[in-house]
Amino acid sequence: MSPFEGLQKPLKPAEFAENQLLEAILDNTYGPGETLPAERLLAGTLGVTRPTLREALQRLAREGWVTIIHGRPTRVNDYLCSGGLGVLNTLSRFNDCLSPDMIAHLLEARTLIFPGVAQKAAVTDSKAILAYLDIPIALDVDTKLFALHDWGLQMLMVEITANPVLKMMFNDFAPVYHRLGQLYFTKKKAREMSLEYYGALGVVIREKVGAVHGLVQKTMVRSQRFWKEI
């Protein structure tokens, strides 16, 4: 069976070809360092024309997924080592293809970055964060709404930093977070830990704003551990 079977064709053929190639790369049908089939064969497998395939490959090359050298087979890159924000954005769109290891890496990256974001935001505009923390959220609220509320707090802090690079990074993380968050918050313990965190964050911001970094870091490490359990 072809690795491209069973997918619905989007309106634009180049996007269709690009999506199928991405899925084949992400599921390791074509792994890092391997070459793609010859253009004529690959176009036939995908069911698109050769010009359409070339357009799709050019898109992938611009983002760092493949390397195209005229007269040679197209080679798949080690996108985890050489990719940038574009690759992260694509990974978020294909979050169903993310491995448990990649999810763990994403959560670890957030843990390494976000405490600094929270610290800067708390110093810059504590009133806005406290106003958000005053919005009531119940333990038994709908899981999706709880996840949206939690992500809203994080994105408010990112906005307050006024750093466009951070905004782009967390925008790319959003689709993955919403998927994982809805699963995470199905657990009562996860919601309890978050409510405890919201309360503690409010106290720290009011009484000792310099301790925000430590509190957020400790909370995220604890959340990572719980995620591994579930």
QUIQUI-V751894 format. One record per backbone hydrogen bond with DSSP energy under -1.0 kcal/mol. CO is the residue of the C=O (numbers start at 1). NH is the residue of the N-H. E is the energy in kcal/mol with one decimal. If there is no record, write none. Layout:
<<CO;NH;E> <CO;NH;E>>
This chain:
<<2;5;-1.4> <12;16;-2.2> <13;17;-2.6> <14;18;-2.5> <15;19;-2.8> <16;20;-2.0> <17;21;-2.3> <18;22;-2.5> <19;23;-2.3> <20;24;-2.1> <21;25;-2.0> <22;26;-3.0> <23;27;-2.3> <24;29;-1.9> <24;30;-1.6> <25;28;-1.2> <31;34;-2.1> <34;76;-3.2> <38;42;-3.0> <39;43;-2.7> <40;44;-1.9> <41;45;-2.3> <42;46;-2.3> <43;47;-1.4> <43;48;-2.2> <49;53;-2.3> <50;54;-2.5> <51;55;-2.0> <52;56;-2.1> <53;57;-2.7> <54;58;-2.4> <55;59;-1.8> <56;60;-2.1> <57;61;-2.5> <58;62;-2.3> <59;63;-1.3> <60;65;-2.4> <65;77;-2.8> <67;75;-2.1> <69;72;-2.3> <74;36;-2.9> <75;67;-2.8> <76;33;-3.2> <77;79;-1.6> <78;81;-1.6> <78;82;-2.3> <79;83;-1.8> <84;88;-1.9> <85;89;-2.5> <86;90;-2.1> <87;91;-2.8> <88;92;-1.8> <89;93;-1.4> <90;94;-1.8> <94;97;-2.2> <95;98;-1.2> <99;103;-2.3> <100;104;-2.3> <101;105;-2.2> <102;106;-2.5> <103;107;-2.3> <104;108;-2.3> <105;109;-2.6> <106;110;-2.1> <107;111;-2.0> <108;112;-2.1> <109;113;-1.9> <110;114;-3.1> <113;117;-1.2> <114;118;-3.0> <115;119;-2.2> <116;120;-2.2> <117;121;-2.5> <118;122;-2.5> <119;123;-1.8> <120;124;-2.3> <121;125;-2.9> <125;129;-1.3> <126;130;-2.7> <127;131;-2.2> <128;132;-1.7> <129;133;-2.5> <130;134;-1.3> <132;135;-1.6> <138;141;-1.4> <142;146;-2.4> <143;147;-2.4> <144;148;-2.2> <145;149;-2.4> <146;150;-2.4> <147;151;-2.6> <148;152;-2.3> <149;153;-1.6> <150;154;-1.6> <151;155;-2.8> <152;156;-2.0> <153;157;-1.9> <154;158;-2.0> <155;159;-2.6> <156;160;-2.2> <157;161;-1.4> <159;162;-1.2> <163;167;-1.9> <164;168;-2.3> <165;169;-2.3> <166;170;-2.6> <167;171;-2.2> <168;172;-1.9> <169;173;-1.3> <170;174;-1.1> <173;177;-2.5> <174;178;-2.8> <175;179;-1.6> <176;180;-2.8> <177;181;-4.2> <178;182;-1.5> <179;183;-1.0> <180;184;-3.2> <181;185;-2.8> <183;186;-1.2> <184;187;-1.4> <187;191;-1.7> <188;192;-2.6> <189;193;-2.6> <190;194;-2.0> <191;195;-2.4> <192;196;-2.2> <193;197;-2.0> <194;198;-2.7> <195;199;-1.9> <196;200;-2.3> <197;201;-2.9> <198;202;-2.0> <199;203;-1.8> <200;204;-2.6> <201;205;-2.6> <202;206;-1.8> <203;207;-2.4> <204;208;-2.8> <208;211;-2.5> <209;212;-1.6> <211;215;-2.0> <212;216;-2.7> <213;217;-2.5> <214;218;-2.4> <215;219;-2.3> <216;220;-2.4> <217;221;-2.3> <218;222;-1.9> <219;223;-2.1> <220;224;-2.4> <221;225;-2.0> <222;226;-2.0> <223;227;-2.6> <224;228;-2.1> <225;229;-1.4> <226;230;-1.5>>
